[in-house]
Amino acid sequence: MKKLISVFLCLALVITSMFMLSTVSFAEPAAESDFSYTELDDGTVSVTAYNGSLLDIEIPSTINGKTVSKIADRLFYNKTSIKSVVIPVGVTSIGEYAFYSCRALESVTIPYTVKSIGQ
């Protein structure tokens, strides 16, 4: 009887774990083509606009083979449906009002490489 209860409890734990993992939301890598950018003097790029439709966004670490080092002013300005943004390692600055009026925004993952964040 104890063995049957143990098997049942293990099975219930596995099913519960699978359900919990399926409901976790992860940021999807956005396509490079979803972003507009400008090349900077040091050969890196500043992401200037997001034109995609994802709500959970992972900014790529490179665009056209160039390292993304800056998030420009107003990058996600008035993108009211965005839920989360993951900024890649290598970005050193986030411009002013980058997330202004993003009413649904729940989380922004900022890497250790960011040294300045605008207003």
C-alpha positions, -999 to +999 in steps of 0.1 A: +000+000+000+028+024+008+044+017-025+012+025-043+008+058-025+045+067-032+040+059-070+008+080-070+025+109-052+055+108-076+032+108-106+012+137-092+044+157-086+056+150-122+023+161-137+022+192-115+058+202-125+050+197-162+020+220-159+039+247-140+067+247-166+042+250-195+028+282-180+061+300-175+065+328-200+100+332-215+111+361-237+115+351-274+145+362-293+132+389-317+143+388-353+171+412-363+147+426-389+123+436-362+147+464-352+159+496-368+194+507-358+222+531-364+259+522-366+281+541-341+316+553-345+331+524-326+315+498-350+287+488-326+250+496-331+224+515-313+189+500-315+166+529-325+131+513-331+112+480-325+088+471-353+079+435-343+048+421-327+062+400-298+050+409-263+080+392-246+111+404-263+147+394-262+169+420-280+195+403-301+231+408-290+242+414-326+225+429-356+241+423-390+272+410-372+276+441-352+274+442-314+244+460-299+258+485-274+231+510-269+193+512-265+183+545-280+159+571-266+123+560-268+130+525-282+097+511-269+079+544-266+041+538-264+044+501-271+015+495-246+012+457-250+049+447-243+051+425-212+089+419-209+122+428-224+156+411-220+185+434-229+217+415-240+251+415-223+272+441-241+247+469-240+263+498-220+235+524-221+198+527-221+184+560-235+158+583-221+122+573-220+131+539-236+101+523-219+078+553-217+041+545-217+046+507-217+017+501-195+017+463-196+055+460-189+061+436-161+099+431-163+131+443-179+162+423-175+192+446-175+227+431-178+257+440-157+273+458-186+248+487-185+266+517-171+240+544-177+202+546-179+184+577-191+154+593-174 
